[in-house]
Amino acid sequence: MIDFSQTPEINSEEVQHKISEITNAEITGYSMFEAYKFILSIIDLTTLEGSDNEKKIVELCQKAVSIKSAAVCVYPVFVSTAKKNLHNTNIRVASVAGAFPSGQSPIKIKLAEVKYAIDEGADEIDMVISRGKLLEGEYNFVFDEIAAIKDICKNVHLKVILETGELSSLTNIRIASEIAMQAGGDFIKTSTGKINPAATLEAMFVMIEAIKDFYKTTNKKIGIKPAGGISEPPVALNYIKLTNAILGKDWMNKELFRLGASRLADKVLSEILKIKQ
C-alpha cells in the first residue's frame, strides 16, 4: 500500500498563478464554435432531486438526445427509465450510488446500492468517498471502499467523487485523487453539486496534475469530471483550457472528460446560435 501521508504540501499561491496563466490565454486548437460544441458533447445531464419522477427523467433523456450529450445521470431507481428512453443511442446512463451524497452508510449498503444500479442497466457509477475518514487520515479505509465498489462495477465505469469542497486543503485533494486512482477509479470527479464550494479551478488543477503524474508512472489514463456550479459558458471554457493545456488532446473526448453541468447546456446552445448568426 502506498503511504499517502507522504504527499507533499501544495502551495495554493503557485496553483493560482498557474491557473491564471492558462485561463488568460486563448484555448489552443479550437475555435469558439468548436469549443462550445465540444462542451455539449461531454456534458452529463443530471437530475438528483427528491422531486425527481418518471416524467422528468423522460424529458431529460429527450434533451440529452437533442444536444447529443455524453450521459444522463440519475438516482438508481430511475436507471431503467433512462435506459429505456436512451435505447439505440450512444448516450450512457450514469447513476449515483453508494450513499450519495454523504457517503455515510456501511460498505454493505453501499455495495448493494451499486449492484442494484448496475442490475438496472447503469453504464457508469458515480460514487462518493468517505470524506470524514479521509480527514481523519484513514487513507486505507477510503482506498478499500473504492476498491470494493470497483470490484462490483467490473467493466462498468466508476467515477469517484472527492467532494473537494469538504476536503479543507489542496493537499487533501491531491491525496484523495491519488487514492481514488490507485484503488481503481476510472474517473475522478470534483463534487456532488450538493455543497458549496462545488467545482473550483484550484481543485480541478490539482486533480489534473495528479492524473498527469499517474499516467507518467502507470501509462493508464484516468478521466476527469468537474461538476457543480458550472453554469456559465466562460467558466466552462476555463475548465476546457486547463484540461487541454495540462493533459493535452488525448483527454479531449467524452471517454476521459465530462462536465456535470446541466444548467450550462441551454446557455452554450445560445452561444452557438450567436456564432452562427
C-alpha positions as CSV (number, residue, x, y, z in Angstrom):
1,M,0.0,0.0,0.0
2,I,1.3,3.5,-0.9
3,D,1.9,5.8,2.1
4,F,-0.4,8.6,1.0
5,S,0.6,10.6,4.1
6,Q,3.9,11.4,2.4
7,T,2.2,13.5,-0.3
8,P,4.0,16.9,-0.4
9,E,2.2,20.0,0.6
10,I,0.7,22.0,-2.3
11,N,1.3,25.8,-2.5
12,S,-2.0,27.4,-3.2
13,E,-0.4,30.7,-4.5
14,E,1.6,28.7,-7.1
15,V,-1.5,26.9,-8.2
16,Q,-3.5,30.1,-8.6
17,H,-0.6,31.7,-10.6
18,K,-0.5,28.7,-13.0
19,I,-4.3,28.7,-13.4
20,S,-4.2,32.4,-14.2
21,E,-1.6,31.9,-16.9
22,I,-3.6,29.2,-18.6
23,T,-7.1,30.7,-18.3
24,N,-6.0,34.1,-19.5
25,A,-4.6,32.6,-22.7
26,E,-6.5,31.6,-25.8
27,I,-7.6,28.0,-26.0
28,T,-5.3,26.2,-28.5
29,G,-6.7,24.0,-31.3
30,Y,-10.3,25.1,-31.0
31,S,-12.4,27.9,-32.4
32,M,-15.1,29.2,-30.1
33,F,-17.7,27.4,-32.1
34,E,-15.7,24.1,-31.8
35,A,-15.1,24.6,-28.1
36,Y,-18.8,25.1,-27.4
37,K,-19.8,22.1,-29.5
38,F,-17.2,20.1,-27.5
39,I,-18.7,21.2,-24.2
40,L,-22.2,20.0,-25.2
41,S,-20.7,16.6,-26.2
42,I,-19.1,16.0,-22.8
43,I,-22.0,17.1,-20.5
44,D,-23.6,14.6,-18.2
45,L,-27.1,15.9,-18.0
46,T,-28.1,15.3,-14.4
47,T,-31.1,15.4,-12.1
48,L,-30.6,14.4,-8.5
49,E,-33.6,15.9,-6.6
50,G,-36.1,14.5,-4.1
51,S,-38.8,15.6,-6.5
52,D,-37.5,13.6,-9.5
53,N,-40.2,11.5,-11.2
54,E,-40.7,9.4,-14.4
55,K,-41.8,12.4,-16.5
56,K,-38.8,14.5,-15.5
57,I,-36.4,11.7,-16.4
58,V,-38.1,11.1,-19.8
59,E,-37.8,14.8,-20.6
60,L,-34.1,14.9,-19.5
61,C,-33.4,12.0,-21.8
62,Q,-35.1,13.7,-24.7
63,K,-33.0,16.8,-24.1
64,A,-29.8,14.6,-24.0
65,V,-30.7,13.2,-27.4
66,S,-31.4,16.6,-28.8
67,I,-28.0,18.0,-27.8
68,K,-26.1,14.7,-28.1
69,S,-24.7,14.9,-24.6
70,A,-22.4,12.2,-23.2
71,A,-24.7,10.8,-20.5
72,V,-27.7,11.2,-18.3
73,C,-27.1,10.8,-14.6
74,V,-29.9,9.8,-12.2
75,Y,-30.7,8.1,-9.0
76,P,-30.7,4.3,-9.1
77,V,-34.5,4.0,-9.1
78,F,-34.6,5.9,-12.4
79,V,-31.9,4.0,-14.2
80,S,-34.3,1.6,-16.0
81,T,-36.4,4.5,-17.2
82,A,-33.4,6.4,-18.6
83,K,-32.0,3.2,-20.1
84,K,-35.3,2.6,-22.0
85,N,-35.5,6.2,-23.2
86,L,-31.9,6.2,-24.4
87,H,-32.2,2.9,-26.2
88,N,-30.4,2.9,-29.6
89,T,-28.4,6.0,-28.8
90,N,-24.7,6.2,-27.7
91,I,-25.7,8.3,-24.7
92,R,-24.8,6.5,-21.5
93,V,-26.8,6.1,-18.3
94,A,-24.9,7.1,-15.2
95,S,-26.2,6.6,-11.6
96,V,-25.0,8.0,-8.3
97,A,-24.8,5.1,-5.9
98,G,-23.0,4.2,-2.6
99,A,-24.9,6.6,-0.2
100,F,-24.8,9.7,-2.4
101,P,-24.2,12.5,-1.4
102,S,-22.9,11.9,2.2
103,G,-21.2,8.6,1.8
104,Q,-22.3,7.9,5.4
105,S,-23.5,4.3,5.2
106,P,-21.9,0.9,5.9
107,I,-20.0,-0.6,3.0
108,K,-22.5,-3.5,2.7
109,I,-25.3,-1.0,1.9
110,K,-23.1,1.0,-0.5
111,L,-22.2,-2.2,-2.4
112,A,-25.9,-3.3,-2.5
113,E,-26.9,0.0,-4.0
114,V,-24.2,0.0,-6.6
115,K,-25.1,-3.6,-7.6
116,Y,-28.8,-2.6,-7.8
117,A,-27.9,0.3,-10.2
118,I,-25.8,-1.9,-12.4
119,D,-28.5,-4.6,-12.5
120,E,-31.0,-1.9,-13.6
121,G,-28.7,-1.1,-16.5
122,A,-26.3,1.6,-15.4
123,D,-23.3,2.1,-17.7
124,E,-21.5,4.2,-15.2
125,I,-21.4,4.6,-11.4
126,D,-20.7,7.9,-9.6
127,M,-19.7,7.1,-6.0
128,V,-18.7,9.4,-3.2
129,I,-15.7,8.8,-0.9
130,S,-15.9,8.9,2.9
131,R,-14.6,12.4,3.4
132,G,-14.7,12.1,7.2
133,K,-12.4,9.1,7.1
134,L,-10.0,10.9,4.8
135,L,-9.9,13.9,7.0
136,E,-9.0,11.6,9.9
137,G,-6.1,10.2,7.9
138,E,-7.8,6.8,7.5
139,Y,-6.5,6.5,3.9
140,N,-6.6,2.7,3.8
141,F,-10.3,2.8,4.7
142,V,-11.0,5.1,1.8
143,F,-8.9,3.1,-0.5
144,D,-10.6,-0.2,0.5
145,E,-14.1,1.2,0.0
146,I,-13.3,2.4,-3.5
147,A,-11.6,-0.9,-4.4
148,A,-14.6,-2.9,-3.1
149,I,-17.0,-0.8,-5.2
150,K,-14.8,-1.1,-8.3
151,D,-14.8,-4.9,-7.8
152,I,-18.6,-4.8,-8.0
153,C,-18.5,-2.5,-11.1
154,K,-16.1,-4.6,-13.1
155,N,-16.3,-3.1,-16.6
156,V,-18.9,-0.5,-15.6
157,H,-17.0,2.8,-15.4
158,L,-16.5,4.1,-11.9
159,K,-16.4,7.9,-11.3
160,V,-15.1,8.7,-7.8
161,I,-16.5,11.9,-6.4
162,L,-14.0,13.5,-4.0
163,E,-16.3,16.3,-2.8
164,T,-13.4,18.7,-2.9
165,G,-15.3,21.5,-1.0
166,E,-15.2,19.4,2.1
167,L,-11.5,18.3,2.0
168,S,-10.2,21.6,3.5
169,S,-6.9,21.8,1.6
170,L,-5.4,21.3,-1.9
171,T,-3.0,18.7,-0.4
172,N,-6.0,16.7,0.8
173,I,-7.5,16.9,-2.7
174,R,-4.2,15.6,-4.1
175,I,-4.2,12.7,-1.6
176,A,-7.9,11.8,-2.4
177,S,-7.1,11.9,-6.1
178,E,-4.2,9.5,-5.7
179,I,-6.2,7.1,-3.5
180,A,-9.1,7.1,-6.0
181,M,-6.8,6.3,-8.9
182,Q,-4.7,3.7,-7.1
183,A,-7.9,2.0,-5.9
184,G,-9.3,1.5,-9.4
185,G,-11.4,4.6,-10.2
186,D,-11.8,5.2,-13.9
187,F,-12.6,8.9,-13.4
188,I,-12.1,11.4,-10.6
189,K,-14.9,13.9,-10.1
190,T,-14.8,17.1,-8.1
191,S,-18.2,17.4,-6.4
192,T,-21.7,16.1,-5.8
193,G,-23.2,19.5,-6.5
194,K,-24.9,19.4,-3.1
195,I,-22.5,21.7,-1.2
196,N,-20.6,25.0,-1.7
197,P,-18.0,25.3,-2.9
198,A,-18.5,22.7,-5.5
199,A,-16.2,22.6,-8.5
200,T,-13.3,25.1,-8.4
201,L,-10.5,25.7,-10.8
202,E,-8.0,25.2,-8.0
203,A,-9.4,21.7,-7.2
204,M,-9.5,20.9,-10.9
205,F,-5.9,21.9,-11.4
206,V,-4.7,19.7,-8.5
207,M,-6.7,16.7,-9.8
208,I,-5.5,17.1,-13.4
209,E,-1.9,17.3,-12.2
210,A,-2.5,14.1,-10.2
211,I,-3.8,12.4,-13.4
212,K,-0.8,13.5,-15.4
213,D,1.6,12.1,-12.8
214,F,-0.4,8.9,-12.5
215,Y,-0.2,8.5,-16.3
216,K,3.5,9.0,-16.3
217,T,4.1,6.2,-13.8
218,T,1.4,3.7,-14.9
219,N,0.6,4.5,-18.5
220,K,-3.1,4.5,-17.5
221,K,-5.4,7.3,-18.5
222,I,-7.8,8.4,-15.8
223,G,-10.8,10.6,-16.7
224,I,-11.7,13.9,-15.1
225,K,-15.1,15.4,-14.3
226,P,-15.7,18.8,-12.8
227,A,-19.2,19.1,-11.5
228,G,-21.4,21.5,-9.5
229,G,-21.8,25.2,-10.1
230,I,-20.6,25.3,-13.7
231,S,-23.4,27.2,-15.2
232,E,-21.8,29.9,-17.4
233,P,-20.1,29.3,-20.7
234,P,-16.9,31.3,-19.9
235,V,-16.5,29.3,-16.7
236,A,-16.8,26.0,-18.6
237,L,-14.2,27.2,-21.1
238,N,-11.7,27.7,-18.3
239,Y,-12.1,24.0,-17.3
240,I,-11.6,23.1,-21.0
241,K,-8.5,25.3,-21.1
242,L,-7.0,23.7,-18.0
243,T,-7.5,20.1,-19.2
244,N,-6.3,20.9,-22.7
245,A,-3.2,22.7,-21.5
246,I,-2.1,20.1,-18.9
247,L,-3.3,16.8,-20.2
248,G,-3.5,17.5,-23.9
249,K,-5.7,16.4,-26.8
250,D,-5.7,12.8,-25.7
251,W,-8.1,13.8,-22.9
252,M,-10.3,15.9,-25.1
253,N,-13.1,13.4,-25.6
254,K,-16.1,12.1,-23.6
255,E,-14.2,8.9,-22.7
256,L,-11.9,10.9,-20.5
257,F,-13.5,14.2,-19.9
258,R,-17.0,15.1,-18.6
259,L,-18.8,18.1,-17.3
260,G,-21.5,17.8,-14.7
261,A,-23.4,21.0,-15.6
262,S,-27.0,20.6,-16.6
263,R,-27.8,24.3,-16.3
264,L,-25.0,25.1,-18.7
265,A,-26.4,23.3,-21.8
266,D,-29.0,25.9,-22.7
267,K,-26.6,28.8,-22.4
268,V,-24.0,27.0,-24.5
269,L,-26.6,26.4,-27.2
270,S,-27.4,30.1,-27.1
271,E,-23.7,31.0,-27.6
272,I,-23.6,28.6,-30.6
273,L,-26.6,30.2,-32.2
274,K,-25.0,33.7,-31.7
275,I,-21.8,32.5,-33.5
276,K,-23.9,31.0,-36.4
277,Q,-25.8,34.3,-36.9
